[in-house]
Amino acid sequence: MNVDYVIYLSRETMTTATLILAPILLSGLIIGLTVAIFQAITSIQEMTLTFIPKMGIVGIVIILLMPWFLDILLAYTQEIYNQIVVVAQ
């Protein structure tokens, strides 16, 4: 195993993690900003008002995108197993 392979493997790992986490984090960010703007407009300063919608939206996004997440993880895992042959040579 050389340095180029380690860099390739690290890049693939970070790309896979980013593809999976980006929709979850972006949905939480969007709903958080929406609720914060709503709170600023209405002068409601309830701390739990942002927590419940974020949890709900993130949960819904995870459930709806789970097949896509699993496809990405399956492709990544297959690529790792295919690379075992290359490293073993």
PDB file of N, CA, C and O in Angstrom, chain B, residues numbered from 101:
ATOM      1  N   MET B 101       0.870  -1.174   0.000  1.00  0.00           N
ATOM      2  CA  MET B 101       0.000   0.000   0.000  1.00  0.00           C
ATOM      3  C   MET B 101       0.911   1.229   0.000  1.00  0.00           C
ATOM      4  O   MET B 101       1.776   1.371   0.864  1.00  0.00           O
ATOM      5  N   ASN B 102       0.710   2.099  -0.963  1.00  0.00           N
ATOM      6  CA  ASN B 102       1.540   3.286  -1.056  1.00  0.00           C
ATOM      7  C   ASN B 102       0.727   4.533  -0.683  1.00  0.00           C
ATOM      8  O   ASN B 102      -0.461   4.455  -0.372  1.00  0.00           O
ATOM      9  N   VAL B 103       1.394   5.658  -0.726  1.00  0.00           N
ATOM     10  CA  VAL B 103       0.778   6.919  -0.317  1.00  0.00           C
ATOM     11  C   VAL B 103      -0.365   7.305  -1.251  1.00  0.00           C
ATOM     12  O   VAL B 103      -1.389   7.819  -0.801  1.00  0.00           O
ATOM     13  N   ASP B 104      -0.194   7.061  -2.545  1.00  0.00           N
ATOM     14  CA  ASP B 104      -1.254   7.403  -3.499  1.00  0.00           C
ATOM     15  C   ASP B 104      -2.541   6.645  -3.216  1.00  0.00           C
ATOM     16  O   ASP B 104      -3.633   7.202  -3.325  1.00  0.00           O
ATOM     17  N   TYR B 105      -2.412   5.378  -2.854  1.00  0.00           N
ATOM     18  CA  TYR B 105      -3.607   4.589  -2.544  1.00  0.00           C
ATOM     19  C   TYR B 105      -4.291   5.090  -1.281  1.00  0.00           C
ATOM     20  O   TYR B 105      -5.519   5.144  -1.221  1.00  0.00           O
ATOM     21  N   VAL B 106      -3.518   5.451  -0.286  1.00  0.00           N
ATOM     22  CA  VAL B 106      -4.097   5.978   0.955  1.00  0.00           C
ATOM     23  C   VAL B 106      -4.826   7.297   0.692  1.00  0.00           C
ATOM     24  O   VAL B 106      -5.900   7.535   1.245  1.00  0.00           O
ATOM     25  N   ILE B 107      -4.250   8.142  -0.139  1.00  0.00           N
ATOM     26  CA  ILE B 107      -4.897   9.403  -0.497  1.00  0.00           C
ATOM     27  C   ILE B 107      -6.186   9.140  -1.259  1.00  0.00           C
ATOM     28  O   ILE B 107      -7.200   9.792  -1.007  1.00  0.00           O
ATOM     29  N   TYR B 108      -6.157   8.191  -2.188  1.00  0.00           N
ATOM     30  CA  TYR B 108      -7.356   7.827  -2.946  1.00  0.00           C
ATOM     31  C   TYR B 108      -8.447   7.305  -2.012  1.00  0.00           C
ATOM     32  O   TYR B 108      -9.608   7.703  -2.116  1.00  0.00           O
ATOM     33  N   LEU B 109      -8.069   6.426  -1.115  1.00  0.00           N
ATOM     34  CA  LEU B 109      -9.031   5.848  -0.178  1.00  0.00           C
ATOM     35  C   LEU B 109      -9.616   6.917   0.748  1.00  0.00           C
ATOM     36  O   LEU B 109     -10.815   6.909   1.030  1.00  0.00           O
ATOM     37  N   SER B 110      -8.780   7.826   1.214  1.00  0.00           N
ATOM     38  CA  SER B 110      -9.257   8.923   2.068  1.00  0.00           C
ATOM     39  C   SER B 110     -10.215   9.832   1.313  1.00  0.00           C
ATOM     40  O   SER B 110     -11.234  10.257   1.858  1.00  0.00           O
ATOM     41  N   ARG B 111      -9.890  10.129   0.066  1.00  0.00           N
ATOM     42  CA  ARG B 111     -10.758  10.981  -0.743  1.00  0.00           C
ATOM     43  C   ARG B 111     -12.117  10.327  -0.976  1.00  0.00           C
ATOM     44  O   ARG B 111     -13.151  10.989  -0.877  1.00  0.00           O
ATOM     45  N   GLU B 112     -12.120   9.044  -1.282  1.00  0.00           N
ATOM     46  CA  GLU B 112     -13.383   8.326  -1.488  1.00  0.00           C
ATOM     47  C   GLU B 112     -14.215   8.280  -0.210  1.00  0.00           C
ATOM     48  O   GLU B 112     -15.438   8.412  -0.256  1.00  0.00           O
ATOM     49  N   THR B 113     -13.557   8.093   0.921  1.00  0.00           N
ATOM     50  CA  THR B 113     -14.261   8.065   2.196  1.00  0.00           C
ATOM     51  C   THR B 113     -14.900   9.414   2.498  1.00  0.00           C
ATOM     52  O   THR B 113     -16.057   9.476   2.913  1.00  0.00           O
ATOM     53  N   MET B 114     -14.158  10.482   2.293  1.00  0.00           N
ATOM     54  CA  MET B 114     -14.694  11.822   2.563  1.00  0.00           C
ATOM     55  C   MET B 114     -15.817  12.170   1.581  1.00  0.00           C
ATOM     56  O   MET B 114     -16.798  12.805   1.969  1.00  0.00           O
ATOM     57  N   THR B 115     -15.686  11.768   0.335  1.00  0.00           N
ATOM     58  CA  THR B 115     -16.736  12.019  -0.645  1.00  0.00           C
ATOM     59  C   THR B 115     -18.017  11.278  -0.278  1.00  0.00           C
ATOM     60  O   THR B 115     -19.109  11.836  -0.370  1.00  0.00           O
ATOM     61  N   THR B 116     -17.885  10.043   0.131  1.00  0.00           N
ATOM     62  CA  THR B 116     -19.053   9.255   0.525  1.00  0.00           C
ATOM     63  C   THR B 116     -19.721   9.858   1.752  1.00  0.00           C
ATOM     64  O   THR B 116     -20.946   9.976   1.800  1.00  0.00           O
ATOM     65  N   ALA B 117     -18.928  10.237   2.738  1.00  0.00           N
ATOM     66  CA  ALA B 117     -19.494  10.847   3.946  1.00  0.00           C
ATOM     67  C   ALA B 117     -20.191  12.163   3.629  1.00  0.00           C
ATOM     68  O   ALA B 117     -21.250  12.453   4.185  1.00  0.00           O
ATOM     69  N   THR B 118     -19.611  12.954   2.746  1.00  0.00           N
ATOM     70  CA  THR B 118     -20.222  14.228   2.366  1.00  0.00           C
ATOM     71  C   THR B 118     -21.533  14.013   1.628  1.00  0.00           C
ATOM     72  O   THR B 118     -22.509  14.720   1.875  1.00  0.00           O
ATOM     73  N   LEU B 119     -21.560  13.035   0.719  1.00  0.00           N
ATOM     74  CA  LEU B 119     -22.798  12.756  -0.015  1.00  0.00           C
ATOM     75  C   LEU B 119     -23.922  12.315   0.909  1.00  0.00           C
ATOM     76  O   LEU B 119     -25.087  12.626   0.662  1.00  0.00           O
ATOM     77  N   ILE B 120     -23.587  11.602   1.955  1.00  0.00           N
ATOM     78  CA  ILE B 120     -24.622  11.125   2.867  1.00  0.00           C
ATOM     79  C   ILE B 120     -25.048  12.214   3.844  1.00  0.00           C
ATOM     80  O   ILE B 120     -26.237  12.351   4.133  1.00  0.00           O
ATOM     81  N   LEU B 121     -24.104  12.984   4.351  1.00  0.00           N
ATOM     82  CA  LEU B 121     -24.422  13.958   5.386  1.00  0.00           C
ATOM     83  C   LEU B 121     -24.972  15.283   4.864  1.00  0.00           C
ATOM     84  O   LEU B 121     -25.702  15.969   5.579  1.00  0.00           O
ATOM     85  N   ALA B 122     -24.633  15.650   3.632  1.00  0.00           N
ATOM     86  CA  ALA B 122     -25.051  16.956   3.115  1.00  0.00           C
ATOM     87  C   ALA B 122     -26.564  17.170   3.123  1.00  0.00           C
ATOM     88  O   ALA B 122     -27.003  18.220   3.591  1.00  0.00           O
ATOM     89  N   PRO B 123     -27.388  16.241   2.635  1.00  0.00           N
ATOM     90  CA  PRO B 123     -28.836  16.491   2.664  1.00  0.00           C
ATOM     91  C   PRO B 123     -29.392  16.611   4.082  1.00  0.00           C
ATOM     92  O   PRO B 123     -30.303  17.400   4.333  1.00  0.00           O
ATOM     93  N   ILE B 124     -28.843  15.832   4.999  1.00  0.00           N
ATOM     94  CA  ILE B 124     -29.318  15.887   6.386  1.00  0.00           C
ATOM     95  C   ILE B 124     -28.963  17.230   7.006  1.00  0.00           C
ATOM     96  O   ILE B 124     -29.814  17.879   7.615  1.00  0.00           O
ATOM     97  N   LEU B 125     -27.719  17.647   6.856  1.00  0.00           N
ATOM     98  CA  LEU B 125     -27.287  18.916   7.446  1.00  0.00           C
ATOM     99  C   LEU B 125     -27.958  20.117   6.788  1.00  0.00           C
ATOM    100  O   LEU B 125     -28.323  21.073   7.471  1.00  0.00           O
ATOM    101  N   LEU B 126     -28.121  20.075   5.472  1.00  0.00           N
ATOM    102  CA  LEU B 126     -28.762  21.201   4.782  1.00  0.00           C
ATOM    103  C   LEU B 126     -30.235  21.334   5.164  1.00  0.00           C
ATOM    104  O   LEU B 126     -30.737  22.449   5.304  1.00  0.00           O
ATOM    105  N   SER B 127     -30.926  20.216   5.332  1.00  0.00           N
ATOM    106  CA  SER B 127     -32.331  20.315   5.744  1.00  0.00           C
ATOM    107  C   SER B 127     -32.445  20.879   7.148  1.00  0.00           C
ATOM    108  O   SER B 127     -33.338  21.681   7.418  1.00  0.00           O
ATOM    109  N   GLY B 128     -31.557  20.473   8.048  1.00  0.00           N
ATOM    110  CA  GLY B 128     -31.558  21.049   9.394  1.00  0.00           C
ATOM    111  C   GLY B 128     -31.226  22.529   9.387  1.00  0.00           C
ATOM    112  O   GLY B 128     -31.805  23.306  10.146  1.00  0.00           O
ATOM    113  N   LEU B 129     -30.292  22.919   8.528  1.00  0.00           N
ATOM    114  CA  LEU B 129     -29.925  24.329   8.416  1.00  0.00           C
ATOM    115  C   LEU B 129     -31.077  25.161   7.889  1.00  0.00           C
ATOM    116  O   LEU B 129     -31.364  26.232   8.423  1.00  0.00           O
ATOM    117  N   ILE B 130     -31.735  24.684   6.854  1.00  0.00           N
ATOM    118  CA  ILE B 130     -32.837  25.438   6.251  1.00  0.00           C
ATOM    119  C   ILE B 130     -33.996  25.601   7.225  1.00  0.00           C
ATOM    120  O   ILE B 130     -34.542  26.696   7.361  1.00  0.00           O
ATOM    121  N   ILE B 131     -34.375  24.520   7.904  1.00  0.00           N
ATOM    122  CA  ILE B 131     -35.492  24.633   8.846  1.00  0.00           C
ATOM    123  C   ILE B 131     -35.090  25.477  10.046  1.00  0.00           C
ATOM    124  O   ILE B 131     -35.924  26.199  10.591  1.00  0.00           O
ATOM    125  N   GLY B 132     -33.838  25.403  10.469  1.00  0.00           N
ATOM    126  CA  GLY B 132     -33.365  26.234  11.574  1.00  0.00           C
ATOM    127  C   GLY B 132     -33.412  27.715  11.235  1.00  0.00           C
ATOM    128  O   GLY B 132     -33.846  28.531  12.049  1.00  0.00           O
ATOM    129  N   LEU B 133     -32.963  28.063  10.025  1.00  0.00           N
ATOM    130  CA  LEU B 133     -33.014  29.464   9.600  1.00  0.00           C
ATOM    131  C   LEU B 133     -34.450  29.953   9.446  1.00  0.00           C
ATOM    132  O   LEU B 133     -34.768  31.092   9.788  1.00  0.00           O
ATOM    133  N   THR B 134     -35.315  29.082   8.928  1.00  0.00           N
ATOM    134  CA  THR B 134     -36.722  29.457   8.766  1.00  0.00           C
ATOM    135  C   THR B 134     -37.371  29.739  10.112  1.00  0.00           C
ATOM    136  O   THR B 134     -38.076  30.736  10.266  1.00  0.00           O
ATOM    137  N   VAL B 135     -37.141  28.879  11.074  1.00  0.00           N
ATOM    138  CA  VAL B 135     -37.719  29.074  12.402  1.00  0.00           C
ATOM    139  C   VAL B 135     -37.099  30.288  13.080  1.00  0.00           C
ATOM    140  O   VAL B 135     -37.796  31.022  13.780  1.00  0.00           O
ATOM    141  N   ALA B 136     -35.800  30.515  12.886  1.00  0.00           N
ATOM    142  CA  ALA B 136     -35.149  31.689  13.482  1.00  0.00           C
ATOM    143  C   ALA B 136     -35.713  32.983  12.908  1.00  0.00           C
ATOM    144  O   ALA B 136     -35.924  33.947  13.644  1.00  0.00           O
ATOM    145  N   ILE B 137     -35.956  33.012  11.607  1.00  0.00           N
ATOM    146  CA  ILE B 137     -36.556  34.205  10.999  1.00  0.00           C
ATOM    147  C   ILE B 137     -37.975  34.402  11.519  1.00  0.00           C
ATOM    148  O   ILE B 137     -38.383  35.528  11.804  1.00  0.00           O
ATOM    149  N   PHE B 138     -38.728  33.312  11.642  1.00  0.00           N
ATOM    150  CA  PHE B 138     -40.075  33.387  12.199  1.00  0.00           C
ATOM    151  C   PHE B 138     -40.038  33.914  13.633  1.00  0.00           C
ATOM    152  O   PHE B 138     -40.872  34.739  14.008  1.00  0.00           O
ATOM    153  N   GLN B 139     -39.098  33.455  14.423  1.00  0.00           N
ATOM    154  CA  GLN B 139     -38.977  33.926  15.804  1.00  0.00           C
ATOM    155  C   GLN B 139     -38.595  35.403  15.842  1.00  0.00           C
ATOM    156  O   GLN B 139     -39.087  36.148  16.688  1.00  0.00           O
ATOM    157  N   ALA B 140     -37.733  35.823  14.944  1.00  0.00           N
ATOM    158  CA  ALA B 140     -37.325  37.228  14.925  1.00  0.00           C
ATOM    159  C   ALA B 140     -38.485  38.128  14.508  1.00  0.00           C
ATOM    160  O   ALA B 140     -38.633  39.232  15.031  1.00  0.00           O
ATOM    161  N   ILE B 141     -39.298  37.666  13.579  1.00  0.00           N
ATOM    162  CA  ILE B 141     -40.429  38.469  13.114  1.00  0.00           C
ATOM    163  C   ILE B 141     -41.501  38.581  14.191  1.00  0.00           C
ATOM    164  O   ILE B 141     -42.069  39.653  14.401  1.00  0.00           O
ATOM    165  N   THR B 142     -41.775  37.478  14.869  1.00  0.00           N
ATOM    166  CA  THR B 142     -42.871  37.462  15.845  1.00  0.00           C
ATOM    167  C   THR B 142     -42.428  37.750  17.268  1.00  0.00           C
ATOM    168  O   THR B 142     -43.270  37.829  18.162  1.00  0.00           O
ATOM    169  N   SER B 143     -41.137  37.908  17.506  1.00  0.00           N
ATOM    170  CA  SER B 143     -40.570  38.156  18.839  1.00  0.00           C
ATOM    171  C   SER B 143     -40.858  37.029  19.816  1.00  0.00           C
ATOM    172  O   SER B 143     -40.925  37.259  21.024  1.00  0.00           O
ATOM    173  N   ILE B 144     -41.028  35.828  19.316  1.00  0.00           N
ATOM    174  CA  ILE B 144     -41.179  34.656  20.174  1.00  0.00           C
ATOM    175  C   ILE B 144     -39.779  34.109  20.428  1.00  0.00           C
ATOM    176  O   ILE B 144     -39.069  33.762  19.484  1.00  0.00           O
ATOM    177  N   GLN B 145     -39.381  34.031  21.677  1.00  0.00           N
ATOM    178  CA  GLN B 145     -38.035  33.574  22.004  1.00  0.00           C
ATOM    179  C   GLN B 145     -38.073  32.260  22.787  1.00  0.00           C
ATOM    180  O   GLN B 145     -37.484  32.155  23.863  1.00  0.00           O
ATOM    181  N   GLU B 146     -38.750  31.290  22.256  1.00  0.00           N
ATOM    182  CA  GLU B 146     -38.846  29.977  22.884  1.00  0.00           C
ATOM    183  C   GLU B 146     -37.723  29.095  22.349  1.00  0.00           C
ATOM    184  O   GLU B 146     -37.607  28.912  21.137  1.00  0.00           O
ATOM    185  N   MET B 147     -36.898  28.550  23.234  1.00  0.00           N
ATOM    186  CA  MET B 147     -35.739  27.761  22.821  1.00  0.00           C
ATOM    187  C   MET B 147     -36.140  26.428  22.195  1.00  0.00           C
ATOM    188  O   MET B 147     -35.463  25.955  21.282  1.00  0.00           O
ATOM    189  N   THR B 148     -37.215  25.821  22.661  1.00  0.00           N
ATOM    190  CA  THR B 148     -37.599  24.509  22.147  1.00  0.00           C
ATOM    191  C   THR B 148     -38.306  24.603  20.800  1.00  0.00           C
ATOM    192  O   THR B 148     -38.526  23.579  20.153  1.00  0.00           O
ATOM    193  N   LEU B 149     -38.661  25.792  20.369  1.00  0.00           N
ATOM    194  CA  LEU B 149     -39.371  25.959  19.103  1.00  0.00           C
ATOM    195  C   LEU B 149     -38.506  25.543  17.911  1.00  0.00           C
ATOM    196  O   LEU B 149     -39.043  25.084  16.903  1.00  0.00           O
ATOM    197  N   THR B 150     -37.202  25.690  17.999  1.00  0.00           N
ATOM    198  CA  THR B 150     -36.334  25.292  16.890  1.00  0.00           C
ATOM    199  C   THR B 150     -35.992  23.811  16.936  1.00  0.00           C
ATOM    200  O   THR B 150     -35.712  23.208  15.900  1.00  0.00           O
ATOM    201  N   PHE B 151     -36.011  23.225  18.114  1.00  0.00           N
ATOM    202  CA  PHE B 151     -35.551  21.843  18.271  1.00  0.00           C
ATOM    203  C   PHE B 151     -36.503  20.827  17.655  1.00  0.00           C
ATOM    204  O   PHE B 151     -36.063  19.932  16.932  1.00  0.00           O
ATOM    205  N   ILE B 152     -37.788  20.948  17.925  1.00  0.00           N
ATOM    206  CA  ILE B 152     -38.775  19.964  17.462  1.00  0.00           C
ATOM    207  C   ILE B 152     -38.900  19.953  15.935  1.00  0.00           C
ATOM    208  O   ILE B 152     -38.866  18.871  15.350  1.00  0.00           O
ATOM    209  N   PRO B 153     -39.042  21.097  15.261  1.00  0.00           N
ATOM    210  CA  PRO B 153     -39.103  21.043  13.786  1.00  0.00           C
ATOM    211  C   PRO B 153     -37.830  20.488  13.150  1.00  0.00           C
ATOM    212  O   PRO B 153     -37.897  19.764  12.156  1.00  0.00           O
ATOM    213  N   LYS B 154     -36.668  20.825  13.719  1.00  0.00           N
ATOM    214  CA  LYS B 154     -35.420  20.285  13.177  1.00  0.00           C
ATOM    215  C   LYS B 154     -35.384  18.769  13.301  1.00  0.00           C
ATOM    216  O   LYS B 154     -35.018  18.074  12.353  1.00  0.00           O
ATOM    217  N   MET B 155     -35.760  18.258  14.460  1.00  0.00           N
ATOM    218  CA  MET B 155     -35.778  16.809  14.646  1.00  0.00           C
ATOM    219  C   MET B 155     -36.731  16.137  13.666  1.00  0.00           C
ATOM    220  O   MET B 155     -36.409  15.101  13.085  1.00  0.00           O
ATOM    221  N   GLY B 156     -37.894  16.726  13.490  1.00  0.00           N
ATOM    222  CA  GLY B 156     -38.885  16.148  12.584  1.00  0.00           C
ATOM    223  C   GLY B 156     -38.420  16.128  11.146  1.00  0.00           C
ATOM    224  O   GLY B 156     -38.513  15.102  10.474  1.00  0.00           O
ATOM    225  N   ILE B 157     -37.921  17.252  10.672  1.00  0.00           N
ATOM    226  CA  ILE B 157     -37.478  17.346   9.278  1.00  0.00           C
ATOM    227  C   ILE B 157     -36.281  16.438   9.019  1.00  0.00           C
ATOM    228  O   ILE B 157     -36.231  15.755   7.996  1.00  0.00           O
ATOM    229  N   VAL B 158     -35.319  16.426   9.934  1.00  0.00           N
ATOM    230  CA  VAL B 158     -34.147  15.569   9.763  1.00  0.00           C
ATOM    231  C   VAL B 158     -34.569  14.101   9.761  1.00  0.00           C
ATOM    232  O   VAL B 158     -34.046  13.316   8.971  1.00  0.00           O
ATOM    233  N   GLY B 159     -35.493  13.723  10.618  1.00  0.00           N
ATOM    234  CA  GLY B 159     -35.994  12.350  10.633  1.00  0.00           C
ATOM    235  C   GLY B 159     -36.685  11.985   9.333  1.00  0.00           C
ATOM    236  O   GLY B 159     -36.486  10.891   8.804  1.00  0.00           O
ATOM    237  N   ILE B 160     -37.494  12.895   8.818  1.00  0.00           N
ATOM    238  CA  ILE B 160     -38.191  12.647   7.552  1.00  0.00           C
ATOM    239  C   ILE B 160     -37.197  12.533   6.395  1.00  0.00           C
ATOM    240  O   ILE B 160     -37.341  11.664   5.536  1.00  0.00           O
ATOM    241  N   VAL B 161     -36.193  13.407   6.374  1.00  0.00           N
ATOM    242  CA  VAL B 161     -35.178  13.359   5.315  1.00  0.00           C
ATOM    243  C   VAL B 161     -34.414  12.036   5.373  1.00  0.00           C
ATOM    244  O   VAL B 161     -34.154  11.423   4.337  1.00  0.00           O
ATOM    245  N   ILE B 162     -34.059  11.599   6.568  1.00  0.00           N
ATOM    246  CA  ILE B 162     -33.336  10.333   6.702  1.00  0.00           C
ATOM    247  C   ILE B 162     -34.190   9.176   6.201  1.00  0.00           C
ATOM    248  O   ILE B 162     -33.697   8.310   5.478  1.00  0.00           O
ATOM    249  N   ILE B 163     -35.466   9.153   6.577  1.00  0.00           N
ATOM    250  CA  ILE B 163     -36.351   8.067   6.150  1.00  0.00           C
ATOM    251  C   ILE B 163     -36.556   8.084   4.636  1.00  0.00           C
ATOM    252  O   ILE B 163     -36.516   7.033   3.995  1.00  0.00           O
ATOM    253  N   LEU B 164     -36.776   9.271   4.058  1.00  0.00           N
ATOM    254  CA  LEU B 164     -37.034   9.356   2.621  1.00  0.00           C
ATOM    255  C   LEU B 164     -35.803   9.049   1.770  1.00  0.00           C
ATOM    256  O   LEU B 164     -35.920   8.473   0.689  1.00  0.00           O
ATOM    257  N   LEU B 165     -34.631   9.433   2.258  1.00  0.00           N
ATOM    258  CA  LEU B 165     -33.415   9.242   1.472  1.00  0.00           C
ATOM    259  C   LEU B 165     -32.639   7.981   1.842  1.00  0.00           C
ATOM    260  O   LEU B 165     -31.547   7.753   1.320  1.00  0.00           O
ATOM    261  N   MET B 166     -33.191   7.159   2.738  1.00  0.00           N
ATOM    262  CA  MET B 166     -32.485   5.950   3.164  1.00  0.00           C
ATOM    263  C   MET B 166     -32.115   5.022   1.997  1.00  0.00           C
ATOM    264  O   MET B 166     -31.001   4.498   1.995  1.00  0.00           O
ATOM    265  N   PRO B 167     -32.991   4.792   1.006  1.00  0.00           N
ATOM    266  CA  PRO B 167     -32.561   3.935  -0.118  1.00  0.00           C
ATOM    267  C   PRO B 167     -31.359   4.507  -0.882  1.00  0.00           C
ATOM    268  O   PRO B 167     -30.471   3.764  -1.300  1.00  0.00           O
ATOM    269  N   TRP B 168     -31.340   5.814  -1.056  1.00  0.00           N
ATOM    270  CA  TRP B 168     -30.215   6.458  -1.744  1.00  0.00           C
ATOM    271  C   TRP B 168     -28.941   6.343  -0.913  1.00  0.00           C
ATOM    272  O   TRP B 168     -27.871   6.056  -1.449  1.00  0.00           O
ATOM    273  N   PHE B 169     -29.056   6.569   0.416  1.00  0.00           N
ATOM    274  CA  PHE B 169     -27.907   6.414   1.309  1.00  0.00           C
ATOM    275  C   PHE B 169     -27.348   4.994   1.231  1.00  0.00           C
ATOM    276  O   PHE B 169     -26.136   4.797   1.153  1.00  0.00           O
ATOM    277  N   LEU B 170     -28.243   4.014   1.252  1.00  0.00           N
ATOM    278  CA  LEU B 170     -27.804   2.626   1.211  1.00  0.00           C
ATOM    279  C   LEU B 170     -27.144   2.281  -0.121  1.00  0.00           C
ATOM    280  O   LEU B 170     -26.189   1.505  -0.149  1.00  0.00           O
ATOM    281  N   ASP B 171     -27.638   2.844  -1.226  1.00  0.00           N
ATOM    282  CA  ASP B 171     -26.992   2.623  -2.524  1.00  0.00           C
ATOM    283  C   ASP B 171     -25.571   3.174  -2.535  1.00  0.00           C
ATOM    284  O   ASP B 171     -24.655   2.526  -3.040  1.00  0.00           O
ATOM    285  N   ILE B 172     -25.388   4.367  -1.979  1.00  0.00           N
ATOM    286  CA  ILE B 172     -24.059   4.973  -1.918  1.00  0.00           C
ATOM    287  C   ILE B 172     -23.130   4.137  -1.048  1.00  0.00           C
ATOM    288  O   ILE B 172     -21.991   3.869  -1.429  1.00  0.00           O
ATOM    289  N   LEU B 173     -23.617   3.724   0.118  1.00  0.00           N
ATOM    290  CA  LEU B 173     -22.789   2.918   1.010  1.00  0.00           C
ATOM    291  C   LEU B 173     -22.479   1.547   0.415  1.00  0.00           C
ATOM    292  O   LEU B 173     -21.381   1.023   0.601  1.00  0.00           O
ATOM    293  N   LEU B 174     -23.427   0.977  -0.286  1.00  0.00           N
ATOM    294  CA  LEU B 174     -23.200  -0.324  -0.929  1.00  0.00           C
ATOM    295  C   LEU B 174     -22.138  -0.202  -2.025  1.00  0.00           C
ATOM    296  O   LEU B 174     -21.250  -1.048  -2.128  1.00  0.00           O
ATOM    297  N   ALA B 175     -22.228   0.837  -2.830  1.00  0.00           N
ATOM    298  CA  ALA B 175     -21.221   1.051  -3.885  1.00  0.00           C
ATOM    299  C   ALA B 175     -19.836   1.283  -3.276  1.00  0.00           C
ATOM    300  O   ALA B 175     -18.836   0.774  -3.782  1.00  0.00           O
ATOM    301  N   TYR B 176     -19.787   2.049  -2.194  1.00  0.00           N
ATOM    302  CA  TYR B 176     -18.506   2.303  -1.523  1.00  0.00           C
ATOM    303  C   TYR B 176     -17.926   1.009  -0.944  1.00  0.00           C
ATOM    304  O   TYR B 176     -16.731   0.746  -1.079  1.00  0.00           O
ATOM    305  N   THR B 177     -18.767   0.214  -0.308  1.00  0.00           N
ATOM    306  CA  THR B 177     -18.307  -1.042   0.280  1.00  0.00           C
ATOM    307  C   THR B 177     -17.822  -2.004  -0.799  1.00  0.00           C
ATOM    308  O   THR B 177     -16.803  -2.672  -0.621  1.00  0.00           O
ATOM    309  N   GLN B 178     -18.541  -2.078  -1.911  1.00  0.00           N
ATOM    310  CA  GLN B 178     -18.099  -2.940  -3.011  1.00  0.00           C
ATOM    311  C   GLN B 178     -16.762  -2.472  -3.577  1.00  0.00           C
ATOM    312  O   GLN B 178     -15.907  -3.290  -3.917  1.00  0.00           O
ATOM    313  N   GLU B 179     -16.586  -1.168  -3.677  1.00  0.00           N
ATOM    314  CA  GLU B 179     -15.313  -0.634  -4.160  1.00  0.00           C
ATOM    315  C   GLU B 179     -14.171  -0.985  -3.208  1.00  0.00           C
ATOM    316  O   GLU B 179     -13.076  -1.329  -3.652  1.00  0.00           O
ATOM    317  N   ILE B 180     -14.420  -0.902  -1.918  1.00  0.00           N
ATOM    318  CA  ILE B 180     -13.394  -1.261  -0.934  1.00  0.00           C
ATOM    319  C   ILE B 180     -13.039  -2.741  -1.058  1.00  0.00           C
ATOM    320  O   ILE B 180     -11.860  -3.096  -1.048  1.00  0.00           O
ATOM    321  N   TYR B 181     -14.045  -3.606  -1.175  1.00  0.00           N
ATOM    322  CA  TYR B 181     -13.772  -5.036  -1.318  1.00  0.00           C
ATOM    323  C   TYR B 181     -13.055  -5.341  -2.632  1.00  0.00           C
ATOM    324  O   TYR B 181     -12.219  -6.243  -2.680  1.00  0.00           O
ATOM    325  N   ASN B 182     -13.369  -4.610  -3.686  1.00  0.00           N
ATOM    326  CA  ASN B 182     -12.658  -4.803  -4.951  1.00  0.00           C
ATOM    327  C   ASN B 182     -11.206  -4.349  -4.853  1.00  0.00           C
ATOM    328  O   ASN B 182     -10.334  -4.891  -5.533  1.00  0.00           O
ATOM    329  N   GLN B 183     -10.951  -3.364  -4.017  1.00  0.00           N
ATOM    330  CA  GLN B 183      -9.586  -2.868  -3.849  1.00  0.00           C
ATOM    331  C   GLN B 183      -8.727  -3.804  -3.010  1.00  0.00           C
ATOM    332  O   GLN B 183      -7.500  -3.698  -3.036  1.00  0.00           O
ATOM    333  N   ILE B 184      -9.342  -4.715  -2.270  1.00  0.00           N
ATOM    334  CA  ILE B 184      -8.568  -5.674  -1.473  1.00  0.00           C
ATOM    335  C   ILE B 184      -7.684  -6.519  -2.389  1.00  0.00           C
ATOM    336  O   ILE B 184      -6.546  -6.838  -2.045  1.00  0.00           O
ATOM    337  N   VAL B 185      -8.214  -6.876  -3.551  1.00  0.00           N
ATOM    338  CA  VAL B 185      -7.435  -7.666  -4.519  1.00  0.00           C
ATOM    339  C   VAL B 185      -6.236  -6.867  -5.007  1.00  0.00           C
ATOM    340  O   VAL B 185      -5.145  -7.414  -5.169  1.00  0.00           O
ATOM    341  N   VAL B 186      -6.435  -5.573  -5.243  1.00  0.00           N
ATOM    342  CA  VAL B 186      -5.346  -4.732  -5.737  1.00  0.00           C
ATOM    343  C   VAL B 186      -4.255  -4.590  -4.679  1.00  0.00           C
ATOM    344  O   VAL B 186      -3.065  -4.650  -4.988  1.00  0.00           O
ATOM    345  N   VAL B 187      -4.673  -4.401  -3.434  1.00  0.00           N
ATOM    346  CA  VAL B 187      -3.694  -4.219  -2.367  1.00  0.00           C
ATOM    347  C   VAL B 187      -2.933  -5.520  -2.094  1.00  0.00           C
ATOM    348  O   VAL B 187      -1.752  -5.482  -1.750  1.00  0.00           O
ATOM    349  N   ALA B 188      -3.590  -6.649  -2.241  1.00  0.00           N
ATOM    350  CA  ALA B 188      -2.975  -7.932  -1.949  1.00  0.00           C
ATOM    351  C   ALA B 188      -1.890  -8.317  -2.955  1.00  0.00           C
ATOM    352  O   ALA B 188      -1.041  -9.160  -2.664  1.00  0.00           O
ATOM    353  N   GLN B 189      -1.919  -7.707  -4.124  1.00  0.00           N
ATOM    354  CA  GLN B 189      -0.931  -8.077  -5.148  1.00  0.00           C
ATOM    355  C   GLN B 189       0.424  -7.473  -4.896  1.00  0.00           C
ATOM    356  O   GLN B 189       1.353  -7.696  -5.672  1.00  0.00           O
TER     357      GLN B 189
END
